[in-house]
Structure formats: structure tokens, C-alpha cells
Amino acid sequence: MSEIVGSFEINENLVRSLVHEQHPDFAGLDLCVVADGWDNQLWPLADELAVRMPRTERAPSLLRKEHQWLPALTPRLPLPVPTPLRIGEPSARFPRPWTIATWVPGEPADRAPISNDSAADTLADEAVAAPDGEDPPVWLHGDLHPAHVVVSDGALAGVIDFGDMCAGDPAVDLAAARVLGPTRHRLRGSDNRRPTSWRADCSSSVKPRQ
């Protein structure tokens, strides 16, 4: 598989050469392509890692944001996320930064919907019961589309693609529960409730940017 980005073609040979040059300790791992996202092309590296190659103009800044913040946030999150481990710098071979992150196994919820998940049920219950309030901004995923929610055996198994993370009202992210699997019917009629429970419990040392 290959794709032209500007005057550069992203293909297996390019990805292998970039990994070999900048992160040679990963050079011997198996590499294959799984899918194109909106902003990045994803190349699984062995069974536990993935190379993310930017394919849009905005993608490099999103990758750098993930690389800056996700390592600190990951230990505080309730689900597996693709933690960035390495960053590849722009070079003569490829003029944009790229990253190597952990792999979150499963299928996206737009292809394998959530069918049975007690965590999702709890999320729905808390969303409906949450009182109105004016809490400080918290970390948000920012683009919690079903394609960014990972499902395994019908259960919620992870969240990916944090490039749009920002600070704000948790209702922004929790609104995704209305379209994800078995919770959606339980959230109808709750529009006047502002959910407060679905967020990372971050310490004061990790401040969200507004």
C-alpha cells in the first residue's frame, strides 16, 4: 500500500527505512499496514506497536500534541490508549514528524458496535444522574467518534486518536455515549443534565490547555 503526501510517497519501504534510521532498535520488527485514518496512516509494528504517518497538513501538530501529553495522562485513564513511545523527526526522506505508539487491540466501534459492556452502562447511569454545575475545565478527547472507540468481544476496550484533545466541559465527550452501543437508549431525554463523571482524574501537575 502507498499514498502520495505532497511530493513524498508513503509506502512500506519508506516506513521501514525511517524506523531503521531513527529507531534502529525497532528495525527488525514485522511491519504491515492496517488502515488510513482521516489524518494519519497506521502501520502496525509487531503485535504491540504502530507507526503513525501523517497524511494531512494538520496531522503533524496533532501527533506532537499526543506525544507531549498522552504519556502523562495514560496512567490516569480508565481504558487502554495508544501511548506515544518515540517520535520521528522530519528528514530528507520524509518532511514531517511521525510517531511510534503502543497498539490498542480490537475493532473500531463503527465496525464492531458495543453490545454488552457494564462500564458503558455505568457511564450512562452517571450521565443521567449528574447534577448541574460549573466545574473547572477538564481534559477532553475532543473527537470521540465511534471510529475512535475500540471494541473487543462486544465490550469497550480502548480509545484512540487523541490529536484533538483539549480542555472543556466533559459533556462534550460524554455525548458520544448517545451513539455507542447499549447506552444510547438510556440517555434519551437527558439533554438538560450536564455529565461530570467521564474524564481523566488528573493531578494538578498535569494541566489541560484551554
C-alpha positions in Angstrom: 0.0 0.0 0.0 1.2 3.5 -0.8 0.0 7.1 -0.7 1.4 10.3 -2.1 1.7 13.1 0.5 3.0 16.3 -1.2 5.8 15.0 -3.3 6.5 12.0 -1.0 5.1 8.6 -1.3 4.3 6.8 2.0 4.9 3.1 1.4 6.4 0.1 3.3 9.9 0.8 2.1 9.7 4.4 3.3 8.3 3.4 6.7 10.9 0.7 7.2 13.8 3.0 6.2 12.6 5.7 8.6 12.3 3.3 11.5 15.7 1.8 10.7 17.4 5.2 10.6 15.8 6.9 13.6 14.8 4.0 15.9 17.1 1.1 14.9 16.1 -1.0 17.9 12.7 -1.5 16.3 14.0 -2.1 12.8 13.7 -5.9 12.9 10.0 -5.9 13.9 7.3 -7.0 11.4 5.6 -4.2 9.6 2.2 -4.1 7.8 -0.5 -1.5 7.0 -3.9 -1.7 8.5 -5.9 1.4 7.6 -5.9 5.0 6.6 -7.3 7.4 9.2 -8.5 10.9 8.4 -5.2 12.5 9.4 -2.7 9.6 9.7 -1.8 6.3 8.0 -1.3 3.5 10.5 1.4 0.8 10.2 1.3 -1.9 12.9 4.8 -2.8 14.1 4.9 -6.3 15.5 1.9 -7.0 17.8 2.2 -4.2 20.3 3.3 -1.1 18.5 2.2 1.1 15.5 3.9 3.7 13.3 1.6 6.7 12.6 2.5 8.6 9.4 0.8 12.0 8.9 -1.2 12.3 5.7 -2.8 15.8 6.1 -1.3 19.3 6.7 -2.7 19.5 10.3 -1.6 15.9 11.3 2.0 16.8 12.5 0.7 19.2 15.1 -1.8 16.6 16.3 0.9 14.0 16.6 3.2 16.3 18.6 0.3 17.2 20.9 -0.3 13.5 21.6 3.4 12.9 22.1 3.6 15.7 24.6 0.5 15.0 26.7 -0.5 11.3 26.4 2.4 9.8 28.3 1.4 11.8 31.4 -2.3 11.2 31.0 -2.2 7.5 30.2 -1.7 6.2 33.8 -4.8 8.2 34.9 -7.1 6.9 32.2 -9.6 4.1 32.7 -9.1 2.4 29.3 -6.1 1.5 27.1 -4.9 4.3 24.8 -2.1 4.4 22.2 0.7 5.9 24.3 3.4 7.6 22.1 6.8 6.0 22.8 9.0 7.6 20.1 8.9 10.5 17.7 10.4 10.5 14.3 11.8 13.9 13.2 11.4 15.4 9.7 14.2 14.4 7.3 15.2 14.3 3.7 13.2 11.1 3.3 10.0 12.5 4.8 9.5 16.2 5.7 7.0 15.7 8.6 7.3 14.3 12.1 5.8 10.8 12.8 5.4 8.6 15.9 5.6 5.1 17.2 2.9 4.3 19.8 1.5 1.4 21.6 -1.2 -0.7 19.8 -4.7 -0.9 21.2 -6.1 -4.3 20.1 -9.7 -4.6 18.9 -12.0 -3.1 16.3 -13.4 0.4 15.9 -17.0 0.8 17.2 -18.3 1.9 13.8 -17.5 -1.6 12.5 -17.9 -3.7 15.7 -20.5 -1.9 17.9 -20.6 -2.3 21.7 -23.2 -4.9 22.5 -22.5 -5.8 26.2 -20.5 -3.6 28.5 -21.1 -2.9 32.1 -18.7 0.0 32.0 -20.8 1.7 29.3 -23.9 1.0 31.4 -22.3 2.7 34.4 -21.3 5.6 32.2 -24.9 6.1 31.0 -26.3 5.9 34.6 -23.8 8.5 35.8 -24.5 10.8 32.8 -28.2 10.8 33.5 -27.8 11.3 37.3 -25.1 14.0 37.1 -26.2 17.3 38.7 -25.9 20.7 37.0 -22.8 22.6 38.0 -20.0 24.8 36.9 -16.8 22.7 37.3 -13.4 23.8 36.0 -12.4 22.6 32.5 -11.1 19.1 32.3 -9.3 17.1 29.7 -11.4 16.0 26.7 -10.7 13.6 23.9 -12.4 16.1 21.6 -13.4 13.8 18.8 -15.0 10.7 20.4 -16.4 9.3 17.2 -17.3 5.6 17.1 -14.3 5.1 14.8 -12.1 6.3 17.7 -13.6 3.8 20.3 -12.1 0.3 20.3 -14.3 -2.7 20.9 -13.3 -6.3 21.7 -15.8 -9.1 22.1 -18.6 -6.6 22.2 -17.1 -4.7 25.1 -15.5 -1.3 25.4 -11.7 -1.9 25.1 -9.9 1.4 24.4 -9.9 4.8 22.9 -7.6 6.1 20.1 -6.7 9.2 18.1 -6.2 11.9 20.8 -5.0 14.6 18.4 -8.0 16.9 19.1 -7.6 16.7 22.9 -8.4 19.9 24.7 -9.9 21.3 27.9 -13.6 21.9 28.4 -16.9 20.6 29.7 -17.0 16.8 30.0 -20.4 16.8 28.4 -18.6 17.2 25.0 -17.1 13.7 25.3 -19.9 12.0 27.2 -22.4 13.0 24.4 -20.7 10.1 22.4 -22.5 7.6 24.7 -25.7 8.6 22.9 -24.5 6.7 19.8 -22.4 4.0 21.3 -24.0 0.6 21.7 -26.4 -0.3 24.5 -26.2 3.0 26.4 -27.8 5.1 23.7 -31.5 4.4 24.6 -30.8 5.2 28.3 -29.6 8.8 27.5 -32.6 9.9 25.6 -34.4 12.7 27.4 -31.3 13.7 29.5 -30.3 16.7 27.5 -30.7 19.0 30.5 -28.2 17.1 32.5 -24.6 18.0 32.3 -22.5 14.8 32.8 -19.4 15.2 35.0 -18.0 11.7 35.5 -16.4 10.6 32.3 -13.0 12.3 32.5 -9.4 11.6 33.4 -8.7 12.0 37.1 -5.6 14.1 36.5 -3.4 15.5 39.3 -2.7 19.2 39.5 0.7 18.6 37.9 -1.0 17.9 34.5 -2.9 21.0 33.5 -5.2 21.0 30.4 -4.8 23.7 27.9 -7.9 25.7 27.1 
